[in-house]
């Protein structure tokens, strides 16, 4: 019996962060260790296997032919599905890269929300052909390869919208009896992050033992409950830092932190920078 070897990377880039593409095949189904967000779009296409995405209070189970669409600044993480191994493409691109050639892509971006899209079996070969071609263009770097990649990306985005219009496929159903319940709890956290929530409070509200909720929440979201609550609060703080002129102390209170010092520490743990520096780096005047 042959053993399928892992195949990881390399990640190819155009510019510093204008466009990236990476192919990966793993037999053990690793999980994303930390909550993750970025200022660019991301496309995660699954060639084989199964992955569970936690994103904006949703749990999305992706399988072969599924594409995860991620808008900028949406925090997400992945974990193993029932099938441990997987094979995927991961593409990241800036809005300016996608629209930099007057290709009329303004109507294709942004996605109305980060979500899962299923490609029907008949449409999968064409989608995968374009992904492999993008990877090959970046690998060979022949003259004008950047234009070729941008053109292929435009075709991918057009295909995404055509599949949406033609099929309107819903997300796959839960693969575990607790998945719907955990998704409901995650949604509750997203709606009540201002409150002093605890694992025990959530367990009592949803009639689940705290220990079982802790295990299931980590399994399906990739986060511990307290970690997920912190990430939701920081995500809302990021939005307020960019969209308002509110002081950091007021934002900390509005997103559920009693003490500004604790907010500053948590914000840096999640984002790698301080609230004031984040606001400054994003070009927002204090």
Secondary structure, DSSP 8 states (H G I E B T S, - for coil): ------EE---EEETTTTEEEEEEEESS----SS-B--SSEEEEEEEEEEEEEEETTEEEEEETTEEEEE-TT--EEEEE-SS--EEEEEEEE-HHHHHTT--SGGGG-S-SS-EEEE--HHHHHHHHHHHHHHHHHHHH--TTHHHHHHHHHHHHHHHHHHHHHHH-------SSTTHHHHHHHHHHHHHSTTS---HHHHHHHTT--HHHHHHHHHHHHSS-HHHHHHHHHHHHHHHHHHH----HHHHHHHTT-S-HHHHHHHHHHHHSS-HHHHHHHTT---
